[in-house]
Amino acid sequence: MTINPTNLSPQQVYAYLSTAVAPRPICFASTVDAAGNVNLSPYSFFNVVSGDPPMLAFAPQLSGRDGSSKDTLKNVLAVPEVVINIVSYDMAEQMSLTSTSYPPGVNEFDKAALTQLQSEVVKPPRVGEAKVAFECIVDRVIALGDGPMAGSLVLARVVRIHLHDEIAKPDGTIDPHKLDLIGRMGGSDYIRAIPAALFEIPKPIRTLGIGVDALPEHVRNSSVLTGNDLGRLGNAERLPSAEEIAHAHAVPATKIAQQSGLPALHQLAKQQLASGNTADALAILLLPQ
């Protein structure tokens, strides 16, 4: 099915976007208006966009009903400062509560029973329960449209970072397994980044992967190996040496699989990949046929 978004309502297009582009981190933004009234609201159109300068971005949308502006947007235009608090599972329900359209001037910290802590550099307070909070100066606000559900991109430069001691590693960096983050899915659905859901992929940042095209044809066209398996193999820095292939051939399990044919050999290599032994899997797959 192919869809032309111009044939749909903004609400229908939003449903496709917000469901397919997920999970999304959540910007729990605290702002103040010109009179100093505090507002706290969550936005899932949010991400980090620059390391130097350190910049975060989020995009409040105009109301889908009447095109009215969110208090957050009005506030950052009046007072260009924001604290972006990161949402963990233990505050998920309170975060959701603050998305209620309370009248201007209502403090969502009070409505959601969240702790209001004074920031060091900016006027808006930060959320005491947030394990990570970024004090930011708003660099610019870019209006992306003017009708209902149009977004405005808020670019915010980080000037202070606050971390709870419980999530910090001895070297001062963040332990992702202790963050217990949540992400926004479509509709009313969220996802929790529990340790069991996390997995690692070696990143070819300082190395040059051989690529899937360097693998034998029977490997590339395997009915056993998945795209993820091929990606892991192609991420290797080099093909195994003759000695490494000979060593793999000497293993009894490899000999048995080789005698049973390519599917059995591929299955054995798949098991090695699942155990993190990419080099051994490559050596098995490169045995003479």
C-alpha positions in Angstrom: 0.0 0.0 0.0 1.3 3.5 -0.9 -0.2 6.6 0.6 -0.1 10.2 -0.6 -0.3 12.3 2.6 -1.9 15.2 0.8 -5.0 13.0 0.4 -5.3 12.5 4.2 -6.3 14.8 7.1 -3.4 16.0 9.4 -4.7 13.7 12.1 -4.5 10.7 9.8 -1.0 11.6 8.7 0.0 12.1 12.3 -1.2 8.6 13.2 1.1 7.1 10.5 4.0 9.2 11.6 3.7 8.7 15.3 3.1 5.0 15.0 5.9 4.2 12.5 8.6 6.5 13.9 8.9 4.9 17.3 9.9 4.4 20.0 10.6 8.1 20.6 12.4 9.6 23.7 10.3 12.0 25.6 11.2 15.7 26.3 9.6 16.6 29.6 9.9 20.4 29.2 9.7 22.9 32.0 9.3 26.5 31.0 8.1 29.9 32.5 6.1 32.7 31.0 7.0 36.4 31.2 5.2 36.6 34.6 7.2 33.7 36.0 4.4 31.1 35.9 5.7 27.6 35.5 4.6 25.1 32.9 5.6 21.4 32.6 4.6 19.4 29.5 5.9 16.3 27.6 6.8 16.1 23.9 7.8 13.0 22.1 8.9 14.8 18.9 12.3 15.1 20.5 16.0 14.2 20.1 19.6 15.3 20.4 20.7 17.1 17.2 24.3 18.3 17.9 27.3 17.5 20.0 29.1 20.8 19.6 27.4 23.0 20.4 25.4 20.6 22.6 21.8 20.9 21.2 18.5 19.2 21.8 15.4 19.8 19.8 11.7 19.2 20.3 8.6 20.2 18.4 5.4 21.4 20.1 2.4 21.1 17.7 -0.5 23.5 17.3 -3.8 22.1 18.4 -5.4 19.7 16.0 -8.8 21.1 16.9 -8.4 24.9 16.7 -4.7 25.5 15.8 -4.0 27.2 19.1 -0.5 27.2 20.5 0.8 25.2 23.5 1.8 27.0 26.6 5.3 25.7 26.2 5.7 27.3 22.8 4.4 30.6 24.0 6.7 30.4 27.0 9.9 29.8 25.1 9.1 32.6 22.8 8.6 34.9 25.8 11.4 33.5 27.9 13.9 31.6 25.7 14.9 29.0 28.3 13.8 25.5 29.1 14.8 22.5 31.2 14.5 19.2 29.4 13.9 16.4 31.9 14.4 12.8 30.8 11.5 10.5 31.7 12.1 7.2 33.4 9.5 4.5 34.1 8.9 5.5 37.8 7.5 8.8 36.7 5.6 7.7 33.5 2.1 8.2 34.9 2.9 11.6 36.3 4.4 12.6 33.0 1.3 11.5 31.2 -0.9 13.5 33.6 1.0 16.7 32.7 -0.1 16.4 29.1 -3.6 17.4 30.2 -4.6 20.8 28.7 -4.7 22.8 31.9 -5.5 26.5 31.6 -2.5 28.9 31.4 -1.0 29.6 34.8 -1.6 26.2 36.2 1.5 24.6 37.6 1.7 21.0 36.4 4.4 20.3 39.0 1.6 20.6 41.6 -1.0 18.7 39.6 1.4 15.7 39.2 3.0 15.9 42.6 6.5 16.4 41.1 9.4 18.1 42.9 10.3 21.5 41.7 14.0 22.2 42.0 15.7 25.5 41.2 17.9 25.5 38.2 21.5 26.9 38.3 21.5 29.0 35.1 18.0 29.2 33.7 14.7 30.4 35.2 12.5 27.3 34.7 12.8 24.8 37.5 13.8 21.2 36.9 12.0 18.0 37.9 13.6 16.5 41.0 12.5 13.0 40.1 14.2 13.1 36.7 17.4 11.0 36.7 18.8 13.4 34.0 17.9 17.0 33.4 19.3 19.5 30.9 19.2 23.2 31.5 19.0 24.9 28.1 19.0 28.3 26.4 16.6 28.3 23.5 18.8 29.1 20.4 15.9 29.5 17.9 12.3 28.5 17.2 11.4 27.6 13.7 7.8 27.5 12.7 7.1 24.6 10.3 3.6 25.6 9.5 0.6 27.7 10.7 -2.4 25.3 10.6 -3.7 22.7 13.0 -1.1 20.1 14.0 1.8 22.2 12.5 5.0 21.9 14.5 7.5 24.5 15.7 11.1 23.2 16.0 12.6 24.4 19.3 16.4 24.2 19.2 17.9 24.3 22.8 21.5 24.6 23.7 22.5 22.7 26.8 24.2 24.8 29.5 24.0 22.4 32.5 23.6 18.7 32.9 22.2 17.2 36.1 22.6 13.5 36.9 21.3 11.4 39.8 24.2 9.6 41.5 22.4 6.2 41.1 22.8 6.2 37.3 26.4 7.3 37.1 29.3 4.9 36.4 32.6 5.3 38.4 34.0 7.3 35.4 31.1 9.7 35.6 29.3 8.5 32.4 25.7 7.3 32.4 24.9 3.6 32.9 22.0 3.0 30.4 20.9 -0.1 32.3 20.0 2.0 35.3 18.1 4.7 33.5 14.9 2.7 33.1 13.8 4.9 30.3 10.4 4.8 28.5 9.7 5.6 24.9 6.5 6.8 23.1 4.8 4.6 20.6 1.6 5.3 18.7 -1.7 6.0 20.3 -1.7 5.4 24.1 1.3 2.9 23.9 4.7 3.3 25.5 7.7 1.1 25.8 10.1 0.4 28.7 13.8 0.1 28.0 14.4 -2.7 30.6 17.8 -4.4 30.6 16.3 -7.5 29.0 15.2 -5.4 26.0 18.7 -4.0 25.5 21.2 -5.5 23.1 24.6 -4.5 21.8 25.9 -4.2 18.2 29.6 -3.6 17.5 29.7 -0.2 15.8 32.1 0.1 12.8 33.2 3.6 13.8 36.9 3.1 13.9 37.0 0.0 11.7 36.0 -0.8 8.1 33.6 -3.8 7.9 34.2 -6.2 5.0 30.6 -5.9 3.9 28.1 -8.6 3.0 29.2 -8.4 -0.6 32.6 -9.9 0.5 30.9 -13.1 1.7 30.5 -16.2 -0.5 27.3 -16.5 -2.6 26.0 -19.4 -0.6 26.2 -17.3 2.5 24.5 -14.2 1.0 21.7 -16.4 -0.3 21.3 -18.5 2.8 17.8 -19.7 3.8 19.1 -20.0 7.4 21.0 -16.8 8.1 18.9 -13.7 8.6 19.6 -10.2 7.5 20.8 -9.4 11.0 23.2 -12.4 10.8 24.6 -11.2 7.5 24.9 -7.7 8.9 27.0 -9.0 11.8 29.2 -11.0 9.4 29.7 -8.0 7.1 30.7 -5.9 10.1 33.8 -8.1 10.6 37.1 -6.3 9.9 38.6 -9.1 7.9 38.0 -12.6 6.5 39.5 -15.4 8.5 43.0 -16.7 7.7 43.7 -20.1 6.3 44.9 -21.2 9.8 41.7 -20.0 11.4 39.6 -21.9 8.8 41.7 -25.0 9.3 41.2 -24.8 13.1 37.4 -24.6 12.6 37.5 -27.6 10.3 39.2 -29.6 13.1 36.3 -29.1 15.5 34.2 -32.3 15.6 30.9 -30.4 15.5 32.0 -28.6 12.4 33.0 -31.8 10.6 29.5 -33.3 11.4 27.8 -30.2 10.1 29.9 -30.1 7.0 29.0 -33.7 6.2 25.3 -32.8 6.5 25.4 -30.0 4.0 25.2 -26.3 3.8 22.0 -25.8 5.8 23.6 -27.6 8.8 26.8 -25.6 8.4 24.9 -22.4 8.3 22.9 -23.4 11.3 26.2 -24.0 13.2 27.5 -20.6 12.1 24.2 -19.0 13.3 24.7 -20.5 16.7 28.2 -19.1 16.9 26.8 -15.7 15.9 24.2 -15.9 18.7 27.0 -16.5 21.2 29.0 -13.5 19.9 31.6 -15.6 18.1 31.6 -13.8 14.8 35.2 -14.9 13.8 34.3 -18.5 14.4 31.1 -18.2 12.4 33.0 -16.7 9.5 35.6 -19.5 9.6 32.9 -22.1 9.5 31.2 -20.5 6.6 34.4 -20.2 4.6 35.2 -23.9 4.8 35.9 -25.4 1.3 32.7 -26.7 -0.2 
